Amino acid sequence: MRAHEFADQGAAGIVLYAEDTGRYGLQQRSNTVNDPGIWAAWGGGREPGETLEQCARRELAEEGGYTGPIELQRLGENSRYVTFLGRVPHEFEPRADDEWQDYCWVDAGDWPGPMHPGVAAALENISVNDIKEARSNPDKNLKRWAGKLDLTAFAENIRDKENWGVSMTVEPKLGINPRVGISEDTPKGIYFYPLEYFIHMVGRFTSLPWGDNMPYMQLFQYDRSGEMTRQTQVDPARLRQALSQYCPEEIIQQVLDEPDSLYDGTPYWTIYDALSRLGTSDETNIVRWNKVLRDLGFTSVFDPGRGWIATGEPTQGIILDPRIIKQHKMFVNRNPTILHRKYDINRLADAINWSDYYNSESQRQQVRYGNPDRQKTMLAVANTMLRPFLGKTKEEAKEMGLDQALKAAADKVIEILKQSAVQENFADGKNPGRKGLAKRVGVNTKASVSDLRKTAKNSSGEKQRMAHWLANMKAGRAKAKRK
């Protein structure tokens, strides 16, 4: 099928990917077709009644002689042409055809030229990290996307995809994520990607914004009837009643009359705004936030990528009540960057941070997650206490006793963080660490509550957060003194 026929019928092509070598297959056009000498996908125009997938498979069979097993995923598209990535078990030698004069199997990033612009644009969706991994560990990278592709293949038969989600987990079970204590301004619950968003990202071979390297993927169906979105409205009387179990009337009225500029005025953030004005900023507020949401009848929260649940974060959702989950199936994220990569200092520091022991102990001993010295301390401790595990795989390190070593390292990190927090403590000994951080980002810790709220309104980023936090702390203490 010639290029001039594409506009009326649509067209599709395939960039091949061989599972046995991790290399990509392309063809160079001959002098018998348009754009001779250009490297491109195997493809052509769609015939009447064909789907784009059928068109791509037929063109590969006609031009390259390949009719074996192949799995197609969309790699890129424009108004006239769709480029698929075609995963095949092995490299093969295409059958000669007058429409191409040469072919190649190449590593990601080593593309031949000149390249067809549409195909070049599609190839940009193969991430830089995947290219680096393919080059540095070619023998370990053959099934980089296999687990995610298993899940998307299973999901092809799901009709109501809008009612399904995918949660990336560290453990082989569906549970709370992030762990307790990970964030002070995020509800507790089962965090997930909507299935349609997950399929879209995997179809483009684009890494997930967070959780991409977690070893397990939990696919589940849930009841969305009690879902809160940014547009959800709540009757003020019901909201006031739900908040009254924790907040005095004066704080509720203040929040409704003068919402903090840091938040957006929706019921979701109004709840947190009111709770934060109590003068505490810890796990207790998060538990109360969840409780108020559930009391209002909300069992899940959904953000279609507007950064509503958390500024700058992607499309995501939160399950507040696990009872709304109807069906569940687990997939292993067969990502060799997890299964085979060897430990360096950064990975060992991360292992401390993500260990169940550190998370439970740091919460029990009230070590704040937002401590600015946390990452630096973990790196230093890993460098002194975990060096025997450098260069080892996860399996090798576990056999050498990494789990016990991580507990000892976690204890040391907690000890150091608690000591550093004492040095920056408030005079009354509450909430160590934040005052020093507030000073470092330019917040006047001696300012009045009203001045601090003005600072928060006119600032952004960490300075805004610190001014807002300090204002709430001072307001809470003033209220306590009046009592």
C-alpha positions in Angstrom: 0.0 0.0 0.0 1.5 3.3 -1.1 1.8 6.4 1.1 -0.5 8.6 -1.1 -3.4 6.2 -0.2 -3.1 6.8 3.6 -5.1 10.0 4.0 -8.5 8.5 2.9 -8.3 5.1 4.7 -5.9 5.6 7.6 -2.7 3.7 8.1 -0.7 1.7 10.7 2.7 0.3 11.1 4.8 -1.8 13.5 8.1 -1.3 15.1 9.2 -4.7 16.1 10.7 -5.7 19.5 12.4 -9.1 20.0 12.0 -10.6 23.4 15.1 -12.8 23.1 17.5 -9.9 22.5 15.7 -6.7 23.6 16.4 -5.1 20.2 14.0 -3.2 17.8 13.3 -4.1 14.2 12.9 -1.4 11.4 12.9 -1.4 7.6 14.4 1.0 5.1 12.1 2.0 2.2 13.1 1.2 -1.4 13.1 3.3 -4.5 9.7 1.8 -5.5 7.8 3.8 -2.8 7.6 7.3 -1.5 10.4 8.6 0.7 13.1 6.1 -0.6 16.0 5.5 1.8 13.9 6.5 4.9 13.9 4.1 7.9 10.4 3.4 9.0 8.0 0.9 10.6 6.5 -2.1 8.7 3.2 -0.8 7.6 0.8 0.8 5.1 -2.7 1.9 4.4 -5.8 0.3 5.9 -8.2 -1.6 3.6 -12.0 -1.2 3.9 -13.4 -3.0 6.9 -10.0 -3.5 8.7 -9.1 -2.3 12.1 -5.8 -0.6 12.6 -4.4 -3.7 14.4 -5.5 -5.9 11.5 -3.9 -3.5 9.0 -0.6 -3.5 10.9 -0.5 -7.3 11.1 -1.4 -7.7 7.4 1.3 -5.2 6.3 3.9 -7.0 8.4 3.0 -10.3 6.8 3.0 -8.8 3.2 6.2 -6.8 3.5 8.2 -8.9 6.0 6.6 -12.4 5.7 6.1 -12.6 9.4 2.9 -14.4 10.5 4.0 -15.7 13.9 2.9 -14.7 17.4 3.0 -10.9 18.1 1.6 -8.7 20.8 0.7 -5.1 19.8 0.8 -2.0 21.9 0.3 1.5 20.7 3.5 3.4 20.7 2.5 6.7 19.0 -0.1 8.2 16.6 -1.1 11.2 14.7 -4.2 12.1 12.6 -3.1 9.8 9.7 -0.9 7.0 11.2 -0.7 4.8 14.2 2.6 3.2 15.1 2.4 0.0 17.2 5.2 -1.7 19.1 5.0 -5.4 18.1 6.5 -7.8 20.6 7.8 -11.0 19.0 9.6 -13.9 20.7 12.7 -13.8 18.5 14.5 -11.8 16.0 13.9 -13.0 12.4 15.1 -12.3 8.9 12.2 -10.6 6.9 11.2 -12.1 3.6 12.5 -9.9 0.7 9.9 -7.4 -0.7 10.1 -4.7 -3.3 8.9 -2.0 -0.8 12.0 -2.2 1.4 15.7 -2.5 0.6 17.2 -3.1 4.0 16.3 -3.9 7.6 18.0 -3.8 11.0 17.7 -5.0 14.6 19.1 -2.3 16.9 19.3 -1.4 20.6 17.0 1.4 21.9 18.5 4.8 21.1 20.8 3.5 18.4 18.2 4.3 15.7 19.3 4.4 12.1 18.8 7.5 9.9 17.3 9.3 8.3 14.1 8.2 10.2 10.5 8.8 9.2 9.4 11.8 11.4 6.2 10.0 12.6 8.1 6.9 13.6 10.9 9.1 15.2 8.2 10.8 17.3 6.8 7.4 18.3 10.2 6.1 19.3 10.6 9.0 21.7 8.0 7.3 23.9 10.5 4.7 24.7 11.9 6.3 27.9 15.6 7.2 28.4 15.7 5.0 31.5 14.7 2.0 29.5 17.4 2.8 27.0 20.0 3.0 29.7 18.9 -0.2 31.3 18.9 -2.0 28.0 22.4 -0.9 27.3 23.9 -1.6 30.8 22.0 -4.9 31.5 20.9 -6.3 28.1 20.7 -9.9 29.5 18.4 -8.8 32.3 16.2 -6.4 30.3 14.4 -8.8 27.9 11.1 -8.7 29.8 11.2 -5.1 31.1 7.4 -4.6 30.6 6.3 -8.3 30.8 4.4 -8.0 34.1 2.5 -4.8 33.1 1.7 -6.3 29.7 0.3 -9.4 31.4 -2.0 -7.2 33.3 -3.1 -5.1 30.3 -3.7 -8.3 28.3 -5.9 -9.6 31.1 -7.8 -6.3 31.2 -8.7 -6.4 27.5 -11.7 -8.5 28.4 -12.9 -6.1 31.1 -15.8 -4.0 29.8 -16.3 -1.5 32.7 -12.6 -0.4 32.9 -13.7 2.9 34.5 -14.6 0.9 37.6 -11.2 -0.7 38.0 -7.9 0.4 39.5 -4.3 -0.8 39.8 -2.4 -0.4 43.1 1.4 -0.9 43.1 2.5 -2.6 46.3 5.7 -3.7 48.1 4.0 -6.7 49.6 2.1 -9.4 47.7 -1.2 -8.1 49.0 -3.6 -5.2 48.6 -3.2 -2.8 51.5 -2.6 0.7 52.8 -0.2 2.7 50.6 1.6 4.9 51.3 2.5 3.4 54.7 1.5 5.1 57.9 3.6 8.2 58.6 4.7 8.7 55.0 2.8 11.9 54.5 1.2 14.5 56.8 -1.2 15.9 54.3 -2.5 12.8 52.5 -5.3 10.6 53.6 -4.6 7.0 54.5 -6.0 4.4 52.1 -5.3 2.2 49.1 -3.7 4.5 46.5 -4.2 3.4 42.9 -4.0 4.3 39.2 -7.3 4.1 37.3 -7.1 1.1 35.0 -7.6 3.2 31.9 -4.7 5.5 32.9 -2.5 2.5 33.6 -3.2 0.9 30.2 -2.5 4.3 28.5 0.9 4.6 30.2 1.8 1.0 29.5 0.6 1.3 25.9 3.1 4.1 25.5 5.8 2.2 27.3 6.1 5.1 29.7 7.2 4.6 33.3 4.5 5.2 35.9 5.0 8.5 37.9 5.4 6.6 41.2 5.3 3.0 42.2 6.7 1.9 38.8 9.4 -0.4 40.4 7.2 -1.9 43.1 7.2 -5.7 42.8 3.4 -6.3 42.8 0.4 -4.9 41.0 -3.0 -5.3 42.4 -5.9 -5.1 39.9 -9.3 -4.6 41.5 -12.8 -3.5 40.8 -14.5 -1.1 43.2 -17.9 0.5 43.8 -17.7 4.2 42.8 -21.1 5.2 44.1 -19.5 6.9 47.2 -16.7 8.7 45.4 -15.6 12.2 46.0 -14.1 14.3 43.2 -13.1 18.0 43.1 -16.6 18.9 41.9 -18.4 17.2 44.8 -20.5 19.5 46.9 -21.3 18.8 50.6 -24.2 20.4 52.5 -22.5 22.9 55.0 -24.7 21.7 57.8 -23.5 18.1 57.3 -19.9 19.2 57.0 -20.2 21.2 60.2 -21.7 18.3 62.0 -19.0 15.9 60.8 -16.2 18.3 61.9 -17.8 19.1 65.3 -16.5 15.8 66.8 -13.0 17.1 66.6 -13.1 20.9 66.1 -14.8 23.6 68.2 -17.4 25.8 66.5 -15.1 28.8 66.3 -12.5 27.0 64.2 -15.2 25.5 61.9 -16.7 28.9 61.4 -13.3 30.5 60.7 -12.5 27.9 58.1 -15.9 28.4 56.3 -15.6 32.2 56.5 -11.9 32.5 55.7 -10.5 29.4 54.1 -6.7 29.2 54.1 -5.1 30.2 50.8 -3.0 27.1 50.7 -6.1 25.0 50.0 -8.8 25.2 47.3 -12.0 25.5 49.3 -13.4 22.0 48.4 -14.9 19.8 51.1 -11.8 17.5 50.8 -9.4 20.3 51.8 -11.8 22.2 54.1 -11.7 19.1 56.4 -8.0 19.1 56.6 -7.8 22.9 56.9 -10.1 22.8 60.0 -8.1 19.9 61.6 -4.8 21.5 61.0 -5.9 24.6 62.8 -6.2 22.6 66.0 -2.4 23.2 66.3 -1.2 19.6 65.6 0.3 18.2 62.4 0.7 14.5 62.8 -0.8 11.1 62.2 -3.8 11.9 64.4 -5.0 14.5 61.9 -4.8 12.0 59.1 -6.9 9.5 61.0 -9.4 12.2 61.7 -9.5 13.3 58.1 -10.3 9.8 57.0 -13.0 9.5 59.7 -14.7 12.7 58.7 -14.7 11.7 55.0 -16.3 8.4 55.8 -18.8 10.0 58.1 -19.9 12.1 55.2 -20.5 8.9 53.2 -17.3 9.0 51.0 -15.7 5.6 50.4 -13.2 6.7 47.7 -11.6 9.8 46.2 -10.7 10.3 42.5 -8.4 12.9 40.8 -8.3 12.8 37.0 -4.8 14.2 36.9 -5.6 17.8 38.0 -3.2 17.6 41.0 -6.1 17.9 43.4 -5.3 15.0 45.8 -1.6 16.2 45.9 -0.2 19.1 43.9 1.8 18.1 40.9 0.9 14.4 41.2 -0.7 12.4 38.4 -4.1 10.8 37.8 -4.8 8.7 40.9 -7.4 7.6 43.4 -7.8 6.5 47.0 -9.9 3.7 48.5 -11.0 4.9 52.0 -13.1 1.8 52.7 -11.8 -1.6 51.5 -15.3 -3.0 51.7 -16.1 -1.4 48.3 -13.6 -3.6 46.5 -15.5 -6.3 44.6 -12.9 -8.3 42.7 -9.1 -8.5 43.0 -6.3 -10.2 41.1 -2.6 -9.8 41.7 0.2 -9.7 39.1 3.9 -9.8 39.6 5.7 -6.7 38.2 8.3 -8.7 36.4 10.7 -5.8 36.2 14.3 -6.9 36.0 15.4 -3.5 37.5 13.9 -4.8 40.7 14.7 -8.5 40.5 18.3 -8.3 39.4 19.8 -4.9 40.0 22.6 -4.9 42.5 22.6 -2.8 45.6 24.5 0.5 45.7 24.5 3.0 48.6 21.4 4.8 47.4 19.4 1.5 47.1 20.6 0.5 50.6 19.5 3.8 52.0 16.1 3.3 50.3 15.9 -0.1 51.8 16.1 1.4 55.3 13.5 4.0 54.4 11.0 1.4 53.0 11.5 -1.3 55.6 8.4 -2.1 57.7 10.6 -2.0 60.8 11.7 1.6 60.2 8.2 2.8 59.4 6.7 1.2 62.5 9.5 2.3 64.8 9.8 5.8 63.5 6.0 6.3 64.0 6.1 4.7 67.5 9.0 7.0 68.5 7.4 10.0 66.8 10.2 10.7 64.3 8.8 13.1 61.7 8.9 12.0 58.1 9.6 15.6 57.0 12.9 15.8 58.9 15.3 17.6 56.4 18.2 15.4 57.5 16.4 12.1 57.0 17.8 11.2 53.5 21.3 12.4 54.4 21.3 10.4 57.6 20.1 7.2 55.9 22.9 7.5 53.3 25.5 8.0 56.0 24.2 5.0 58.0 24.0 2.8 54.9 27.6 3.8 54.1 28.9 2.7 57.5 26.6 -0.2 58.5 25.5 -1.8 55.2 28.7 -1.9 53.1 28.9 -5.7 53.1 25.8 -5.7 50.9 27.2 -3.4 48.2 27.2 -5.1 44.8 24.8 -7.9 45.9 21.4 -8.6 44.4 18.3 -8.6 46.6 18.4 -12.4 46.8 22.1 -12.5 47.7 21.7 -9.8 50.3 18.8 -11.5 52.0 20.8 -14.7 52.4 23.5 -12.7 54.0 21.2 -11.3 56.6 20.1 -8.0 55.2 16.8 -8.0 57.1 18.5 -8.0 60.5 21.1 -5.5 59.3 18.3 -3.1 58.2 16.8 -3.2 61.7 20.0 -2.2 63.3 20.5 0.5 60.6 17.0 1.8 61.2 17.6 2.0 64.9 20.7 4.1 64.3 18.9 6.4 61.9 16.1 7.0 64.4 18.6 7.7 67.1 20.4 10.3 65.0 17.2 12.0 63.8 15.9 12.2 67.4 19.1 13.8 68.5 19.1 16.3 65.7 15.5 17.1 66.3 16.2 18.0 70.0 18.6 20.7 68.8 15.9 22.5 66.8 13.1 21.9 69.3 10.5 24.5 70.4 10.9 25.7 74.0 7.9 23.5 75.1 9.4 20.4 73.5 6.6 19.8 71.0 6.9 18.9 67.3 10.8 19.0 67.0 12.5 19.8 63.7 10.0 22.0 62.0 11.1 25.3 63.6 14.6 24.9 62.2 13.2 24.1 58.8 10.9 27.1 58.9 13.9 29.4 59.6 15.9 27.8 56.7 13.2 28.6 54.2 12.9 32.2 55.3 9.9 32.1 57.6 10.0 34.5 60.6 9.2 32.1 63.5 8.5 35.1 65.8 5.8 36.5 63.6 2.1 36.7 64.7 -0.5 34.2 63.5 -2.0 36.8 61.1 1.4 37.7 59.7 2.3 34.1 59.2 -1.0 33.5 57.3 -0.1 36.5 55.1 3.3 34.9 54.4 1.7 31.7 53.4 -0.7 33.4 51.1 2.1 35.3 49.3 4.6 32.4 49.2 4.8 29.0 47.5 6.5 25.6 48.0 8.1 24.8 51.3 8.0 28.3 52.6 4.2 28.4 52.1 3.9 25.0 53.9 6.1 26.1 56.8 4.3 29.5 57.3 1.0 27.7 57.2 2.1 25.0 59.7 3.7 27.5 62.1 0.5 29.7 62.1 -1.6 26.7 63.0 0.8 25.7 65.7 0.7 29.1 67.3 -3.1 29.4 66.9 -3.5 26.1 68.7 -1.2 27.0 71.5 -3.0 30.3 72.0 -6.3 28.5 72.2 -4.9 26.0 74.7 -3.7 28.9 77.0 -7.1 30.5 76.9 -8.6 27.3 78.3 
